[in-house]
Amino acid sequence: MSMKLDTILRKRKKKKHILERVKKKTTAIF
């Protein structure tokens, strides 16, 4: 159970990281 939660949190962190990278790219463009 805790392991499942850990993987979900990790996936969410990865998604957040990707979103932040995209945001930085968009701000650099504009």
MDTraj code that builds the backbone (N, CA, C; nanometers):
import mdtraj as md
import numpy as np

residues = "MET SER MET LYS LEU ASP THR ILE LEU ARG LYS ARG LYS LYS LYS LYS HIS ILE LEU GLU ARG VAL LYS LYS LYS THR THR ALA ILE PHE".split()
xyz = np.array([
    [0.0848, -0.1206, 0.0000],
    [0.0000, 0.0000, 0.0000],
    [0.0883, 0.1256, 0.0000],
    [0.1794, 0.1338, 0.0945],
    [0.2661, 0.2517, 0.1017],
    [0.3547, 0.2598, -0.0239],
    [0.3943, 0.1428, -0.0747],
    [0.4776, 0.1403, -0.1948],
    [0.3992, 0.1985, -0.3131],
    [0.2731, 0.1601, -0.3229],
    [0.1874, 0.2114, -0.4309],
    [0.1787, 0.3637, -0.4207],
    [0.1568, 0.4125, -0.3008],
    [0.1442, 0.5563, -0.2789],
    [0.2737, 0.6256, -0.3202],
    [0.3869, 0.5639, -0.2873],
    [0.5173, 0.6222, -0.3212],
    [0.5321, 0.6362, -0.4725],
    [0.4930, 0.5313, -0.5454],
    [0.5059, 0.5362, -0.6922],
    [0.4139, 0.6439, -0.7493],
    [0.2937, 0.6557, -0.6930],
    [0.1986, 0.7575, -0.7406],
    [0.2564, 0.8967, -0.7164],
    [0.3128, 0.9168, -0.5973],
    [0.3704, 1.0474, -0.5648],
    [0.4867, 1.0777, -0.6578],
    [0.5672, 0.9747, -0.6861],
    [0.6824, 0.9949, -0.7736],
    [0.6363, 1.0349, -0.9141],
    [0.5325, 0.9674, -0.9617],
    [0.4786, 0.9992, -1.0942],
    [0.4277, 1.1420, -1.0971],
    [0.3610, 1.1803, -0.9888],
    [0.3067, 1.3156, -0.9809],
    [0.4204, 1.4175, -0.9818],
    [0.5278, 1.3853, -0.9099],
    [0.6431, 1.4753, -0.9047],
    [0.7033, 1.4906, -1.0434],
    [0.7109, 1.3799, -1.1159],
    [0.7653, 1.3847, -1.2527],
    [0.6787, 1.4741, -1.3398],
    [0.5483, 1.4577, -1.3283],
    [0.4546, 1.5402, -1.4065],
    [0.4741, 1.6875, -1.3723],
    [0.4861, 1.7162, -1.2433],
    [0.5046, 1.8545, -1.1991],
    [0.6337, 1.9095, -1.2579],
    [0.7381, 1.8272, -1.2548],
    [0.8684, 1.8691, -1.3059],
    [0.8584, 1.9029, -1.4549],
    [0.7881, 1.8191, -1.5284],
    [0.7698, 1.8418, -1.6728],
    [0.6918, 1.9710, -1.6961],
    [0.5875, 1.9901, -1.6172],
    [0.5045, 2.1110, -1.6328],
    [0.5875, 2.2358, -1.6046],
    [0.6703, 2.2284, -1.5004],
    [0.7538, 2.3436, -1.4663],
    [0.8521, 2.3727, -1.5785],
    [0.9068, 2.2659, -1.6381],
    [1.0017, 2.2831, -1.7482],
    [0.9325, 2.3502, -1.8669],
    [0.8099, 2.3077, -1.8939],
    [0.7328, 2.3654, -2.0050],
    [0.7044, 2.5128, -1.9761],
    [0.6718, 2.5410, -1.8513],
    [0.6429, 2.6800, -1.8121],
    [0.7667, 2.7664, -1.8348],
    [0.8825, 2.7156, -1.7950],
    [1.0073, 2.7905, -1.8128],
    [1.0325, 2.8160, -1.9611],
    [1.0071, 2.7140, -2.0415],
    [1.0279, 2.7275, -2.1866],
    [0.9345, 2.8339, -2.2430],
    [0.8079, 2.8310, -2.2027],
    [0.7101, 2.9267, -2.2546],
    [0.7463, 3.0687, -2.2098],
    [0.7918, 3.0826, -2.0861],
    [0.8278, 3.2161, -2.0368],
    [0.9517, 3.2661, -2.1112],
    [1.0432, 3.1747, -2.1455],
    [1.1641, 3.2126, -2.2196],
    [1.1270, 3.2581, -2.3600],
    [1.0252, 3.1942, -2.4185],
    [0.9817, 3.2302, -2.5541],
    [0.9163, 3.3680, -2.5524],
    [0.8313, 3.3918, -2.4541],
    [0.7599, 3.5199, -2.4464],
    [0.8401, 3.6275, -2.3751],
])
top = md.Topology()
chain = top.add_chain()
for i, resn in enumerate(residues, 1):
    res = top.add_residue(resn, chain, resSeq=i)
    for name in ("N", "CA", "C"):
        top.add_atom(name, md.element.get_by_symbol(name[0]), res)
traj = md.Trajectory(xyz[None], top)
